[in-house]
Amino acid sequence: MRQTVSRGKHLLTHVDHADRAWTLHTHLKMEGAWQVYAPGQRWRRPEHEARVVLATADRLVVGFSLGILELLPR
């Protein structure tokens, strides 16, 4: 992940992978949340509510109950 920026209530997370550049567009609506975890740490919300998991060597970022989730080429 390079960065996340907000545009109103929309979150745009810029992700580079190999030679491709992506933008992950999300919107929390009323129930959504992003949470950060260490690898192996127990999640505070049920797995079935996870819509996306972004991982690095030392962190997991989990988007739960996201109202909008789109992966767009940049």
C-alpha positions as CSV (number, residue, x, y, z in Angstrom):
1,M,0.0,0.0,0.0
2,R,1.3,3.4,-0.9
3,Q,-1.3,5.6,0.7
4,T,-5.0,6.1,1.5
5,V,-6.8,9.3,0.7
6,S,-10.4,10.4,1.4
7,R,-12.7,12.0,-1.0
8,G,-15.8,12.9,1.0
9,K,-16.9,9.6,2.5
10,H,-15.0,7.5,-0.1
11,L,-11.6,6.0,0.7
12,L,-9.1,5.5,-2.1
13,T,-6.2,3.2,-1.3
14,H,-3.4,3.2,-3.8
15,V,-1.7,-0.2,-4.1
16,D,1.3,-1.1,-6.2
17,H,1.8,-4.8,-7.0
18,A,4.6,-6.0,-9.3
19,D,4.3,-3.8,-12.3
20,R,0.7,-2.8,-11.9
21,A,-0.9,0.1,-10.1
22,W,-4.4,-0.2,-8.5
23,T,-6.8,1.9,-6.5
24,L,-9.0,0.2,-4.0
25,H,-12.2,2.3,-3.7
26,T,-14.2,1.7,-0.5
27,H,-17.1,3.3,1.3
28,L,-17.9,2.4,4.9
29,K,-21.7,3.2,4.7
30,M,-23.1,2.8,8.2
31,E,-21.6,-0.5,9.4
32,G,-18.2,-0.6,7.8
33,A,-14.8,-0.4,9.4
34,W,-11.1,-0.8,8.7
35,Q,-9.0,-2.5,11.4
36,V,-5.2,-3.1,11.6
37,Y,-3.8,-6.3,13.1
38,A,-0.4,-8.0,13.6
39,P,-0.1,-11.4,11.9
40,G,-1.8,-14.1,13.9
41,Q,-3.7,-11.6,16.1
42,R,-7.4,-12.5,16.7
43,W,-9.8,-10.3,14.8
44,R,-12.3,-8.3,16.8
45,R,-15.1,-8.9,14.2
46,P,-16.3,-12.2,12.7
47,E,-14.4,-13.5,9.6
48,H,-17.6,-13.6,7.5
49,E,-17.9,-9.8,7.8
50,A,-14.4,-9.3,6.1
51,R,-14.7,-8.1,2.6
52,V,-10.9,-7.4,1.9
53,V,-7.6,-8.2,3.6
54,L,-4.5,-6.3,2.7
55,A,-1.2,-7.7,4.0
56,T,2.4,-6.7,4.4
57,A,5.2,-8.6,6.2
58,D,4.2,-7.1,9.6
59,R,0.6,-6.0,9.4
60,L,-2.9,-7.0,8.2
61,V,-5.5,-4.4,7.3
62,V,-9.0,-5.8,7.2
63,G,-12.1,-4.0,5.8
64,F,-15.2,-5.3,7.5
65,S,-18.8,-4.8,6.2
66,L,-17.8,-2.3,3.5
67,G,-20.7,-0.9,1.6
68,I,-18.7,-0.3,-1.6
69,L,-15.6,-2.3,-2.7
70,E,-14.0,-1.8,-6.1
71,L,-10.5,-2.5,-7.4
72,L,-9.7,-0.1,-10.2
73,P,-6.6,0.0,-12.5
74,R,-4.7,3.2,-12.1
